[in-house]
Every structure is written in structure tokens, then in C-alpha cells.
Amino acid sequence: MGKTSAEVKERYNKKAYEDIRLRVKKGQKEKIQARADELQKSINGYIVDLIEEDLGEK
């Protein structure tokens, strides 16, 4: 039986990406989500963009 699309994506993601856990104070997630929505980004995309900008990679 062949691999499902989800299995293939999961295998690629494990090879290409690393996870970082982020904790924020209660209420902050909603503020972050609202700002990401304003910018038409996911929370992950928003945070990654901020980090890359800070590191001078953007």
C-alpha cells in the first residue's frame, strides 16, 4: 500500500523543519492571532517573519 498524502507531508516536515514551543501569557494569543489576521498570515508565519526580520534575513 502506498503512502498517504498526510504521511508524505509529515515525513517532509520532519526532515525540513524544527519545532519551537512558544508560551505566552493568557490573552496574548488572541492579540497575536488578530494581528496575524490583519496581515493575512498564520500565527506561525507572522512569528517567523518577525524573527527573520530581527535576524536581518528579510
C-alpha distance (Angstrom), angle and dihedral (degrees) to the residues before:
residue distance angle dihedral
M1 . . .
G2 3.82 . .
K3 3.76 128.2 .
T4 3.78 117.8 -90.2
S5 3.77 120.2 -123.0
A6 3.82 90.5 -109.1
E7 3.81 91.6 53.3
V8 3.79 91.8 50.0
K9 3.82 91.9 49.0
E10 3.79 91.8 47.4
R11 3.80 91.9 50.8
Y12 3.82 91.1 49.1
N13 3.80 92.6 47.0
K14 3.81 91.6 51.5
K15 3.81 89.5 52.1
A16 3.82 97.7 42.7
Y17 3.81 105.3 34.8
E18 3.78 142.0 46.2
D19 3.79 125.6 -148.5
I20 3.79 124.3 -126.3
R21 3.77 119.1 -172.1
L22 3.79 114.8 -139.6
R23 3.78 125.6 -165.8
V24 3.79 123.1 -165.8
K25 3.79 132.7 -179.9
K26 3.79 119.0 -91.4
G27 3.79 110.1 -77.2
Q28 3.81 95.0 21.8
K29 3.80 94.5 94.4
E30 3.80 91.1 61.2
K31 3.83 90.9 50.3
I32 3.80 91.3 48.3
Q33 3.81 91.4 47.4
A34 3.81 91.4 49.7
R35 3.82 92.1 51.7
A36 3.80 92.0 45.9
D37 3.80 88.9 50.7
E38 3.83 90.3 51.2
L39 3.80 88.4 54.5
Q40 3.82 91.7 43.8
K41 3.80 91.5 -119.3
S42 3.77 136.4 121.5
I43 3.78 117.4 -109.1
N44 3.81 88.1 -107.8
G45 3.80 92.7 50.2
Y46 3.79 91.6 47.6
I47 3.80 93.6 50.8
V48 3.82 93.7 43.6
D49 3.83 90.0 50.7
L50 3.83 90.9 51.2
I51 3.80 91.6 49.8
E52 3.81 93.5 46.8
E53 3.81 90.6 49.1
D54 3.81 91.1 50.0
L55 3.80 90.8 49.4
G56 3.79 91.2 48.9
E57 3.78 92.7 -115.0
K58 3.80 95.2 124.1
